[in-house]
Amino acid sequence: MLTPDRYAVIGNPIAHSKSPEIHARFAVQTSQNLTYERLLAPLGGFAAAVHDFIKHGGKGLNVTVPFKLDAFDLATDLTERARMAGAVNTLRFDGDTILGDNTDGVGLVNDIVNNAAVPLSGKRVLLLGAGGAARGVILPLLGEQPAELVIANRTINKAVELAQLFSTGSSIRIGARAFSELHGHFDVIINATSAGLTDEMPQVPASIFSDDSLAYDMVYGAQATCFMQFAALHGAKVRDGLGMLVEQAAESFFLWRGVRPETASVYAALRALL
């Protein structure tokens, strides 16, 4: 029997990662001969850990906190979406080439458009936050041709920087606002703030939500987040980021194996485990 190809998710901490469960299900479903493990890398030791993994037959890595910028720097080649994201969450090793990709944005878009059945084309989209999580999803969001993308942050400076960066060469209207300057409702509101990690509510007005809105939180859990509860209270449909996690993993799997797994059953299995 052929030796299985070796993959892993690398981070610090890493024990909580659900990626091994996801990719194990993808491998069985698509009859791919591979193993997938968790790899704890010491802080300051990312590059050494990656090269050791390659030396021992590693074919690809998912990259999680705090190493997405290290992965960006380590890559010898970058996809356009990784370059614009300024961070890498997927590495593929081909000889001396280390390809860096970022699948977060396409994972988010696929979950909204395909799984939640909410089109983004022609819609007014609000992205809350201007850090790495927000930057990583902007290019795929723009690829869906929304009527407008507004990037909002607690302080406006970083939002303005992102709006200017992505406005170059884009025909889509991209605005920047402080949370306090938001007005009118949006079709899709995406919470990419760090407040989501501590289950705090971004200080946004309730008027951004309506009965026709989808409020999407990038984090996920067994219970609705504070952001989701607030949005639902003001009429919006809500969704957490578990589907984004599964969809970004599927995109990584496709990059590595050339096979696109079915995600609905994997999403349902993970949801049941929460």
Protein Blocks (a to p, Z undefined) as FASTA:
>chain_A
ZZddddddddddfklpmklmmmmmmmmmnopacddddddddehilmmmmmmmmmnopabd
cdddfklmmmmmmpmbdcfklmmnopafbdcdehjbccdddfklmmmmmmmmmmnopafe
hpacddedjbfklmmmmmmmmmnopabdcdddfblklmmmmmmmmmgopabdcddddfkl
ggcjdfbdcdfbfklmnopacdddfklpcfkbccddfbdcfbdcfklmmmmmnopacddf
klmmmmmmmmmmmmmnopacdfklmmmmmmmmZZ
